[in-house]
């Protein structure tokens, strides 16, 4: 389709990226600040303390005062720095631990052991250096055996011996080890509190301790805190090591940081005289997955080989994953061939990335062929292989193939996981096949899987968007029976579900019940309430919620303002929408890419061309990541205005950036042609949808029916109608009114009335537009008497017609 409309793209493209490790000037990384957990926040604040308020013997940290400025250690405090650690970078072993230390460790593994007595006895059997080395090995050993509390007590014993006449036994490696142990147990705040206290005591934390804390934050998903600690470390003059840089690069990748931010870390690393290793290169390639940066990944891959590093299986699999997520199936296949040439046999992970690459671009036949190929090579598909194929067929609307994949998966003994079942529930639910959906739900439970929040939310969303209020309530009851205590997330899901049903009063009642239950709203709650109000265009209520948020010291975020924009748009409050947009452009409201995306959507929906284009260009200027929804909004507004050249520019942009047009894209194109002289192109696009494996929806068929009906080609319109019903779709009032209006427009009143009779027989209720079309048709052809006769006999046709409706139609004839 895009090829047939090919015209030069007028939108500006981004500047070409620079090589990673070639001739770049160093920059300091500057990731955006973010809210931190309280203890981590205190660790990073430089205000002087007032009192010390922490019990070192407690396993749970209490609130500590602000972190002091770093000061030189006093004569009674030792500086924490490097010291000999025989096990650094290796699995734990007893090397470097004296026989007495090993005996002490074995005794400490006993839950009934007296820690203080054992350590006191150990301290009397050697010099300070031996004791320090033994205690470090003991802490490591306790961590290896998952004895976190005992390890922490040993560390606190070391710390309390700091002022011993025999000398200092606390060392830097011990700090790094205990931080790692706490992080491994998910106790990141405890680790941060410990470093905080050590700094209060005048100890200078070394790079290994900082790196351990950053790693702990990363492993526990606290990425923004990891970045803030890294920045604080650098500000204090603590020079990162290669490991530190590798960890923070991994964090940046998981956060989806812009590429220029990732690049700035690499530049700073270079300026520090630290050269990347193979792990660095592998991490950088993985960083490219989030933004589909396949060109950058390919460049890093080539540069890695150029500087002398040999790619390993991790490298190849990471590169394949990038190509898979970027929909670059051809490039992925080239990587597979190179991988095999280099002697690396592809694994199930390799093939899963390849299958994902093909499935994402809709090449499902090729994806299935890859599965066959992996089986021939003796590699058994796993649950991720089958779930990827299943999801691909589901998105393509190929339900029979979806079910076949699922059945094959079970027949070969591959047990479906929760993601598999959730995808099947979504498939059946979105297509209105509720008995099949509930069968999958029951199978999920009988298979030993427990429904998770995604499962319940999927059910609530499916029933909600289909207006099935009683089913929404039933799902809620089942959630409670399954042991889900109604908490904030549950209430949020219910508010969303009821609002999708159009039941805004019920949604607000759920909100009130949540408050009555003593559960205070947080930002996510306010946002889901605002989204519910936006669906109904209840902008006054939305403004009230905003006032409530501010009174409750809950600062609205960009999603809150997005919902407010939608509420103004759906409430037809264009001037309020424009005023809010002005605040966004001026910076009075902190500008965010998602806000400009929302401005594209709401302005397009309101048919405000100039405002839509301005928001889109601003998004491009800010290098905001465009998505298919935003691009579809542009195609939609250009399509409604029959601006073929502009619509084609967006199509070309989508093609160049690897976006696959969705059904919404094609529907907008069909609309554009249905109102033009080239109306037959609507059916051409309909056929293209089907050829691509997409399933046309009711909008698709209605648009083509309108295209033919508008031209009086009723046989073609009837042909498309038959195809609509054969596809298992149920026509709506718009479908029938299109036929009625077209027959009346072309003086085919007998046929128009026949359509009305068919509607009533099928259980449809003709609306105001139905009878208006017939009356207007008579009047247009100067047949007012026949129009009056039609109204006089209308009750025989439709027994539910009211006198008020008859009177209104008579007045319409008089006006004509």
RAKA-V664259 format. One record per residue. N is the residue number from 1. RES is the residue in one small letter. OMEGA is omega in degrees with one decimal (* if undefined). D_FIRST is the distance of its C-alpha to the first C-alpha in Angstrom with 1 decimal. Layout:
n/res/omega/d_first
N/RES/OMEGA/D_FIRST
N/RES/OMEGA/D_FIRST
This chain:
n/res/omega/d_first
1/x/-179.1/0.0
2/x/179.6/3.8
3/x/-177.9/5.4
4/x/-177.7/5.3
5/x/-169.4/6.7
6/x/174.5/8.8
7/x/-178.3/12.2
8/x/177.5/15.2
9/x/-176.5/15.5
10/x/-177.3/18.7
11/x/-179.9/19.6
12/x/178.5/22.5
13/x/179.3/22.4
14/x/178.1/25.4
15/x/-179.5/28.3
16/x/-179.5/28.6
17/x/178.8/30.8
18/x/176.6/34.3
19/x/-175.4/35.8
20/x/-170.8/37.6
21/x/-175.5/41.0
22/x/169.8/41.2
23/x/179.1/42.9
24/x/177.6/42.1
25/x/-177.8/44.6
26/x/174.3/45.6
27/x/175.5/44.6
28/x/179.1/46.0
29/x/-180.0/43.7
30/x/176.9/43.3
31/x/-175.3/41.4
32/x/176.7/41.6
33/x/-178.6/44.7
34/x/177.3/44.4
35/x/-179.1/46.7
36/x/170.6/49.0
37/x/-172.4/51.2
38/x/-175.9/54.6
39/x/176.9/56.5
40/x/178.7/53.9
41/x/-179.7/53.8
42/x/178.8/57.6
43/x/-173.3/57.4
44/x/-178.7/55.3
45/x/-174.2/57.3
46/x/178.3/60.1
47/x/179.9/62.4
48/x/-178.1/66.0
49/x/174.6/67.2
50/x/177.7/69.8
51/x/176.4/70.9
52/x/-170.6/70.0
53/x/-179.8/68.9
54/x/179.1/67.8
55/x/-175.4/69.6
56/x/-179.8/69.2
57/x/-178.7/70.3
58/x/177.5/67.7
59/x/179.1/64.6
60/x/-178.3/62.6
61/x/171.9/62.3
62/x/-176.9/63.7
63/x/-177.3/62.5
64/x/-179.5/63.6
65/x/-179.4/64.3
66/x/-178.1/62.1
67/x/178.7/62.0
68/x/170.3/64.6
69/x/178.6/64.1
70/x/-178.7/64.4
71/x/179.4/68.1
72/x/180.0/70.2
73/x/175.9/71.8
74/x/-178.4/75.4
75/x/-179.1/78.0
76/x/-178.8/77.8
77/x/-178.9/74.1
78/x/176.4/72.4
79/x/178.8/69.3
80/x/180.0/66.6
81/x/-178.3/65.2
82/x/168.6/64.7
83/x/-175.0/67.2
84/x/175.8/67.5
85/x/-174.4/65.4
86/x/-174.8/65.7
87/x/-176.0/62.7
88/x/177.7/60.2
89/x/-177.8/56.8
90/x/172.1/58.1
91/x/-176.2/58.4
92/x/171.6/61.6
93/x/-177.2/64.9
94/x/177.4/68.5
95/x/178.9/68.9
96/x/177.8/70.7
97/x/-178.3/72.2
98/x/176.9/76.0
99/x/178.2/77.6
100/x/178.2/78.8
101/x/178.7/75.3
102/x/177.1/73.9
103/x/179.4/76.6
104/x/178.7/75.8
105/x/180.0/72.1
106/x/178.9/73.0
107/x/-179.0/75.2
108/x/178.1/72.6
109/x/175.9/70.2
110/x/-177.8/72.7
111/x/-177.9/71.6
112/x/-174.3/75.3
113/x/174.4/76.0
114/x/-172.9/77.8
115/x/-175.7/75.5
116/x/-178.6/77.9
117/x/-179.5/80.8
118/x/-177.9/78.9
119/x/177.3/77.5
120/x/178.7/81.0
121/x/179.2/82.5
122/x/-176.1/79.9
123/x/-177.6/80.6
124/x/-173.3/84.2
125/x/-179.5/83.7
126/x/180.0/82.2
127/x/-175.7/81.5
128/x/-177.2/78.8
129/x/178.8/76.4
130/x/179.5/76.7
131/x/-180.0/76.3
132/x/179.8/73.2
133/x/179.1/71.6
134/x/-177.8/72.6
135/x/176.2/71.2
136/x/178.9/67.8
137/x/179.1/67.7
138/x/179.3/68.8
139/x/177.3/66.1
140/x/-179.6/63.5
141/x/177.8/65.1
142/x/176.0/65.0
143/x/179.0/61.4
144/x/-179.9/60.7
145/x/175.7/62.5
146/x/177.7/60.7
147/x/-172.1/63.8
148/x/-176.7/62.2
149/x/178.8/65.0
150/x/178.0/67.7
151/x/180.0/65.9
152/x/178.5/65.7
153/x/177.4/69.5
154/x/179.4/70.3
155/x/179.9/68.3
156/x/176.2/70.1
157/x/175.7/73.4
158/x/-176.9/72.6
159/x/-179.9/71.6
160/x/177.1/74.9
161/x/-174.6/76.9
162/x/-176.0/75.5
163/x/-179.0/78.9
164/x/177.5/81.0
165/x/-178.5/84.0
166/x/176.8/82.8
167/x/-176.0/79.7
168/x/175.2/76.0
169/x/178.7/74.1
170/x/-179.1/70.7
171/x/-178.0/68.2
172/x/179.8/64.6
173/x/179.0/63.3
174/x/178.0/64.7
175/x/-179.3/62.8
176/x/-177.8/59.5
177/x/-177.3/60.3
178/x/175.3/61.1
179/x/178.1/58.0
180/x/180.0/55.9
181/x/178.7/57.8
182/x/178.2/57.3
183/x/178.7/53.6
184/x/177.4/53.3
185/x/-179.5/54.8
186/x/-176.5/52.3
187/x/-176.5/55.1
188/x/-179.7/53.4
189/x/176.2/55.3
190/x/179.2/58.6
191/x/179.7/57.8
192/x/179.1/57.0
193/x/179.8/60.2
194/x/177.4/62.2
195/x/178.0/61.0
196/x/-179.1/61.7
197/x/179.3/65.2
198/x/177.6/65.8
199/x/176.3/64.7
200/x/179.5/67.1
201/x/177.9/69.8
202/x/179.9/69.2
203/x/176.3/67.5
204/x/-177.1/64.8
205/x/-176.9/61.8
206/x/-174.6/60.6
207/x/-178.1/57.1
208/x/178.1/57.3
209/x/177.9/58.0
210/x/-179.1/55.2
211/x/177.9/52.8
212/x/179.9/53.9
213/x/177.3/53.2
214/x/178.4/49.7
215/x/178.8/49.0
216/x/178.0/50.4
217/x/-178.4/48.1
218/x/-176.9/45.1
219/x/179.5/45.9
220/x/174.9/46.4
221/x/-178.4/43.1
222/x/-168.7/44.9
223/x/-177.9/42.7
224/x/177.0/43.4
225/x/177.4/47.1
226/x/179.4/46.8
227/x/-179.2/45.3
228/x/178.0/48.1
229/x/177.4/50.8
230/x/-179.9/49.4
231/x/178.8/49.5
232/x/178.9/53.0
233/x/-179.4/54.2
234/x/179.7/53.1
235/x/-180.0/54.7
236/x/179.5/58.0
237/x/178.6/58.0
238/x/-171.9/57.4
239/x/179.6/55.5
240/x/173.7/52.6
241/x/176.2/52.8
242/x/179.7/50.0
243/x/179.3/49.8
244/x/-179.7/49.5
245/x/179.4/46.6
246/x/179.7/44.9
247/x/-176.2/45.3
248/x/174.4/44.0
249/x/176.8/40.9
250/x/177.6/40.2
251/x/179.5/40.7
252/x/178.8/38.3
253/x/-179.6/35.7
254/x/177.8/36.3
255/x/-176.2/36.2
256/x/-179.9/32.8
257/x/175.6/34.5
258/x/-175.0/32.5
259/x/-179.4/32.6
260/x/177.2/34.9
261/x/177.6/37.5
262/x/-179.5/37.4
263/x/-178.6/37.8
264/x/175.9/40.8
265/x/179.0/42.6
266/x/-179.3/42.2
267/x/177.8/43.6
268/x/177.3/46.5
269/x/178.6/47.2
270/x/-178.2/47.4
271/x/176.1/49.7
272/x/179.1/51.9
273/x/-179.3/52.3
274/x/-179.5/50.6
275/x/178.9/48.4
276/x/173.3/45.5
277/x/-177.5/46.1
278/x/177.8/43.8
279/x/178.2/43.6
280/x/-179.4/42.4
281/x/178.6/39.6
282/x/179.3/38.5
283/x/-179.9/38.6
284/x/177.0/36.5
285/x/178.0/33.8
286/x/178.4/33.9
287/x/-176.8/33.6
288/x/-176.3/30.1
289/x/-172.0/28.8
290/x/-177.5/28.8
291/x/-178.1/26.5
292/x/-175.8/24.4
293/x/-174.5/26.1
294/x/179.1/25.5
295/x/177.9/26.2
296/x/179.5/29.5
297/x/179.5/30.3
298/x/-179.9/29.9
299/x/177.9/32.1
300/x/-180.0/34.7
301/x/179.8/34.8
302/x/-179.6/35.4
303/x/177.6/38.0
304/x/179.6/39.7
305/x/-176.9/40.4
306/x/-176.9/41.4
307/x/171.2/44.2
308/x/177.8/45.6
309/x/178.6/44.3
310/x/178.1/43.2
311/x/176.0/40.1
312/x/-177.5/41.2
313/x/177.9/39.5
314/x/179.6/38.9
315/x/-177.7/37.1
316/x/-179.5/34.8
317/x/177.7/34.0
318/x/178.9/33.4
319/x/177.4/31.0
320/x/179.6/29.1
321/x/177.2/29.0
322/x/179.4/27.4
323/x/179.1/24.7
324/x/-179.0/24.2
325/x/179.3/23.8
326/x/179.2/21.5
327/x/179.7/19.1
328/x/-173.4/20.2
329/x/-179.8/21.0
330/x/178.9/21.5
331/x/178.5/24.0
332/x/-179.7/25.7
333/x/176.9/26.4
334/x/178.6/28.0
335/x/177.6/30.2
336/x/-179.6/31.3
337/x/178.7/32.4
338/x/179.3/34.3
339/x/179.8/35.8
340/x/177.3/37.2
341/x/-179.0/38.5
342/x/174.4/40.4
343/x/178.5/42.1
344/x/178.9/40.5
345/x/179.2/39.7
346/x/179.1/36.6
347/x/177.2/37.5
348/x/177.3/36.0
349/x/178.8/34.8
350/x/-177.3/33.0
351/x/177.5/31.2
352/x/177.4/30.4
353/x/178.7/28.6
354/x/-179.7/26.6
355/x/177.8/25.8
356/x/179.9/24.7
357/x/-178.8/22.4
358/x/-178.8/20.6
359/x/-177.7/20.7
360/x/178.6/19.2
361/x/176.4/15.9
362/x/178.8/16.0
363/x/-171.6/17.5
364/x/177.2/20.3
365/x/179.1/21.5
366/x/178.2/22.1
367/x/178.0/23.8
368/x/177.8/26.0
369/x/177.7/26.9
370/x/177.1/28.0
371/x/177.5/30.2
372/x/-179.7/31.7
373/x/-178.1/32.3
374/x/177.3/34.2
375/x/179.2/36.3
376/x/179.0/37.2
377/x/177.1/38.4
378/x/179.4/40.6
379/x/-177.3/38.7
380/x/174.5/38.6
381/x/177.5/35.5
382/x/-175.3/36.7
383/x/179.8/35.7
384/x/176.3/33.1
385/x/-176.3/31.4
386/x/-178.9/31.3
387/x/176.3/30.4
388/x/178.0/27.4
389/x/-179.6/26.1
390/x/179.8/27.1
391/x/178.7/25.3
392/x/178.7/22.1
393/x/179.5/22.3
394/x/180.0/23.3
395/x/179.4/20.3
396/x/-179.9/18.0
397/x/-180.0/20.0
398/x/-171.7/21.6
399/x/-179.8/25.1
400/x/178.6/27.0
401/x/178.0/26.0
402/x/-179.6/27.0
403/x/179.4/30.3
404/x/177.8/30.8
405/x/-179.1/30.4
406/x/-179.6/32.9
407/x/177.4/35.3
408/x/-179.9/35.2
409/x/-179.9/35.8
410/x/-175.4/38.9
411/x/179.8/40.1
412/x/176.2/40.3
413/x/177.5/42.3
414/x/-174.3/39.8
415/x/177.7/40.7
416/x/174.4/37.9
417/x/-175.2/38.2
418/x/178.5/37.8
419/x/178.6/34.2
420/x/-178.9/33.4
421/x/179.6/35.0
422/x/178.6/33.5
423/x/178.9/30.0
424/x/177.5/31.0
425/x/179.6/32.6
426/x/-178.8/29.5
427/x/-177.8/27.4
428/x/-178.2/29.9
429/x/-179.5/30.6
430/x/179.7/27.1
431/x/175.9/26.7
432/x/179.5/30.1
433/x/-171.8/31.9
434/x/176.1/35.0
435/x/179.2/37.5
436/x/179.5/35.4
437/x/-179.2/34.9
438/x/174.7/38.6
439/x/178.1/39.3
440/x/179.7/37.4
441/x/178.7/39.4
442/x/178.4/42.6
443/x/176.8/41.7
444/x/-176.7/41.0
445/x/-178.3/44.5
446/x/-179.0/46.2
447/x/-180.0/44.8
448/x/175.6/46.7
449/x/174.6/43.9
450/x/178.0/44.7
451/x/176.0/42.0
452/x/-177.0/41.2
453/x/177.6/40.2
454/x/178.9/36.5
455/x/-177.8/37.3
456/x/180.0/39.2
457/x/176.7/36.7
458/x/178.7/33.9
459/x/179.3/36.0
460/x/-178.8/37.0
461/x/-178.5/33.4
462/x/179.9/32.2
463/x/-179.7/35.2
464/x/-177.5/35.0
465/x/175.4/31.4
466/x/175.7/32.3
467/x/-175.3/35.4
468/x/-173.4/37.8
469/x/-176.9/40.8
470/x/178.5/43.4
471/x/176.2/41.3
472/x/179.3/40.8
473/x/179.1/44.5
474/x/178.1/45.0
475/x/179.2/42.9
476/x/178.9/45.0
477/x/179.5/48.2
478/x/176.9/47.0
479/x/-178.6/46.2
480/x/177.8/49.8
481/x/-178.9/51.2
482/x/176.7/49.3
483/x/177.7/51.2
484/x/178.0/48.7
485/x/-179.9/51.0
486/x/175.7/49.3
487/x/-172.8/48.7
488/x/-177.9/46.5
489/x/178.8/43.3
490/x/178.7/44.0
491/x/177.9/44.6
492/x/-180.0/41.5
493/x/-180.0/39.4
494/x/178.5/41.3
495/x/179.4/40.8
496/x/-177.3/37.0
497/x/-178.8/37.0
498/x/178.5/39.1
499/x/176.4/37.1
500/x/176.1/33.9
501/x/-174.6/36.0
502/x/-177.7/36.6
503/x/-173.7/40.3
504/x/177.5/41.0
505/x/178.7/44.8
506/x/178.5/44.8
507/x/179.3/42.7
508/x/176.3/45.3
509/x/175.8/48.1
510/x/178.3/46.8
511/x/179.6/46.9
512/x/178.4/50.6
513/x/177.3/51.5
514/x/179.8/50.3
515/x/178.9/52.5
516/x/179.6/55.4
517/x/178.1/55.0
518/x/179.0/55.8
519/x/-179.2/52.4
520/x/179.0/51.6
521/x/170.2/48.0
522/x/-176.7/46.3
523/x/-178.7/43.3
524/x/178.3/41.0
525/x/178.8/42.8
526/x/-178.1/42.5
527/x/179.8/38.8
528/x/175.5/38.2
529/x/178.3/40.4
530/x/177.5/38.6
531/x/178.4/35.2
532/x/179.5/36.9
533/x/-179.8/38.2
534/x/-179.9/34.8
535/x/-179.9/33.2
536/x/-178.2/35.8
537/x/-176.3/35.8
538/x/-172.3/39.4
539/x/178.2/39.7
540/x/177.5/43.5
541/x/178.9/43.9
542/x/178.2/41.5
543/x/176.8/43.7
544/x/178.1/46.7
545/x/177.4/45.3
546/x/178.9/44.7
547/x/178.4/48.4
548/x/178.8/49.4
549/x/-178.3/47.6
550/x/177.1/49.3
551/x/-179.9/52.7
552/x/179.3/52.2
553/x/176.9/51.4
554/x/-174.2/47.9
555/x/176.6/45.7
556/x/175.4/42.2
557/x/-175.3/39.4
558/x/179.3/35.9
559/x/177.1/34.7
560/x/179.7/37.5
561/x/175.7/36.4
562/x/179.4/32.8
563/x/178.1/34.2
564/x/176.4/36.3
565/x/179.3/33.3
566/x/179.9/31.5
567/x/175.8/34.8
568/x/-178.3/35.1
569/x/-179.4/31.5
570/x/176.5/32.1
571/x/179.6/35.5
572/x/178.8/34.2
573/x/-172.7/36.5
574/x/-177.3/34.4
575/x/176.1/37.4
576/x/178.3/38.3
577/x/179.7/34.8
578/x/179.7/35.0
579/x/178.0/38.5
580/x/177.1/37.4
581/x/178.1/34.5
582/x/178.7/37.1
583/x/179.8/39.2
584/x/-179.2/36.3
585/x/-177.5/35.5
586/x/-178.2/39.2
587/x/176.0/39.9
588/x/167.5/42.3
589/x/-175.5/40.1
590/x/-177.6/39.2
591/x/-179.2/35.6
592/x/-176.8/33.3
593/x/-178.2/29.6
594/x/177.1/29.2
595/x/179.3/30.8
596/x/174.0/28.3
597/x/179.2/25.4
598/x/177.1/27.2
599/x/175.3/27.7
600/x/-176.0/23.9
601/x/-174.8/23.6
602/x/178.0/26.7
603/x/176.5/26.1
604/x/179.8/22.5
605/x/179.4/24.0
606/x/178.5/26.8
607/x/177.2/24.4
608/x/-171.1/26.3
609/x/-175.6/23.9
610/x/-178.6/26.3
611/x/179.0/27.5
612/x/-179.4/24.1
613/x/179.6/23.2
614/x/-179.8/26.7
615/x/-179.2/26.4
616/x/179.6/23.1
617/x/176.8/24.5
618/x/177.1/27.7
619/x/177.4/26.0
620/x/-178.8/24.4
621/x/-179.3/27.9
622/x/-177.6/29.5
623/x/177.3/27.2
624/x/-179.0/26.5
625/x/-179.9/24.3
626/x/176.7/21.1
627/x/-175.3/19.7
628/x/179.9/16.7
629/x/179.0/18.8
630/x/-179.4/19.5
631/x/176.9/15.9
632/x/177.8/14.9
633/x/178.0/17.9
634/x/177.2/16.7
635/x/-177.3/13.3
636/x/-176.3/15.6
637/x/176.0/18.1
638/x/179.1/15.9
639/x/-179.6/14.1
640/x/179.8/17.7
641/x/178.3/18.8
642/x/178.3/15.9
643/x/-172.0/15.7
644/x/-178.0/12.3
645/x/-179.2/13.4
646/x/178.4/14.6
647/x/-179.7/11.7
648/x/176.8/9.6
649/x/179.6/12.6
650/x/178.4/12.4
651/x/178.6/8.9
652/x/178.7/10.2
653/x/178.3/13.4
654/x/-178.2/12.1
655/x/-177.9/10.6
656/x/-178.1/14.0
657/x/175.3/16.1
658/x/176.6/14.9
659/x/175.9/13.7
660/x/178.7/11.8
661/x/179.6/9.9
662/x/177.6/12.4
663/x/177.9/12.9
664/x/177.8/14.1
665/x/-177.3/11.0
666/x/178.4/9.1
667/x/178.1/12.4
668/x/178.1/12.6
669/x/177.8/9.5
670/x/177.1/11.0
671/x/-178.4/14.2
672/x/-178.3/13.3
673/x/-177.2/12.4
674/x/-179.5/15.3
675/x/-175.6/17.7
676/x/177.3/16.6
677/x/179.9/17.5
678/x/-171.7/14.1
679/x/-178.2/14.7
680/x/178.7/13.7
681/x/177.9/10.0
682/x/180.0/11.0
683/x/176.7/12.0
684/x/179.7/8.9
685/x/176.3/7.2
686/x/179.4/10.7
687/x/178.8/10.7
688/x/176.2/7.7
689/x/-177.5/9.8
690/x/179.1/12.8
691/x/-179.1/11.7
692/x/178.3/11.2
693/x/175.7/14.7
694/x/-179.4/14.2
695/x/179.0/16.6
696/x/177.6/15.7
697/x/-176.9/18.6
698/x/178.3/20.7
699/x/180.0/18.7
700/x/-177.3/15.6
701/x/179.3/17.9
702/x/-179.1/20.0
703/x/179.5/17.1
704/x/175.8/16.2
705/x/178.0/20.0
706/x/-178.1/20.5
707/x/-179.5/18.0
708/x/-178.2/20.1
709/x/-178.8/23.4
710/x/-179.5/23.2
711/x/179.5/23.2
712/x/-179.9/26.0
713/x/-170.8/24.0
714/x/177.2/25.9
715/x/177.1/25.7
716/x/178.3/21.9
717/x/178.9/22.4
718/x/177.8/25.1
719/x/179.1/23.0
720/x/177.9/20.5
721/x/178.6/23.6
722/x/178.9/25.0
723/x/178.2/21.9
724/x/-178.0/22.2
725/x/178.8/25.8
726/x/179.7/25.4
727/x/177.9/23.1
728/x/178.6/26.2
729/x/179.4/25.1
730/x/179.7/27.7
731/x/178.3/26.9
732/x/-176.5/28.2
733/x/178.9/30.0
734/x/178.6/26.8
735/x/-176.7/25.7
736/x/179.8/29.1
737/x/176.3/29.6
738/x/178.0/26.4
739/x/-178.1/28.0
740/x/-177.6/31.5
741/x/-177.9/30.4
742/x/176.5/28.5
743/x/-178.8/31.5
744/x/-179.5/33.9
745/x/-178.2/32.0
746/x/174.6/32.3
747/x/178.6/36.0
748/x/-171.5/35.3
749/x/176.9/37.7
750/x/179.7/38.9
751/x/179.5/35.4
752/x/179.5/34.9
753/x/177.4/38.2
754/x/177.7/37.3
755/x/178.7/34.3
756/x/178.8/36.7
757/x/-179.8/39.1
758/x/178.6/36.5
759/x/-176.5/35.4
760/x/-179.8/39.1
761/x/-179.1/39.8
762/x/176.0/36.9
763/x/177.4/38.4
764/x/177.1/36.2
765/x/175.7/37.9
766/x/179.3/36.9
767/x/-176.0/36.6
768/x/-178.6/37.5
769/x/-178.9/34.1
770/x/-176.4/34.7
771/x/175.5/38.0
772/x/-178.0/37.1
773/x/-178.6/34.4
774/x/179.4/37.0
775/x/-179.8/39.7
776/x/178.2/37.6
777/x/176.4/36.5
778/x/-176.8/40.1
779/x/-179.1/41.1
780/x/-179.8/38.3
781/x/176.4/39.7
782/x/-176.1/43.3
783/x/-178.7/44.3
784/x/-179.5/45.9
785/x/179.0/48.6
786/x/176.8/46.2
787/x/178.0/44.5
788/x/178.7/47.9
789/x/178.5/48.6
790/x/-179.7/45.4
791/x/-178.3/46.5
792/x/-177.9/50.0
793/x/-173.8/48.8
794/x/-178.2/46.1
795/x/176.7/48.3
796/x/178.9/48.6
797/x/-175.6/44.8
798/x/-175.3/44.4
799/x/-177.8/47.7
800/x/179.1/46.4
801/x/-178.1/45.9
802/x/177.7/48.3
803/x/179.0/50.6
804/x/178.9/48.9
805/x/177.0/45.6
806/x/179.8/47.3
807/x/-179.8/49.0
808/x/179.3/45.8
809/x/177.8/44.1
810/x/177.9/47.3
811/x/178.6/47.1
812/x/177.4/43.6
813/x/-179.2/44.8
814/x/179.2/47.6
815/x/-179.7/45.3
816/x/*/43.1
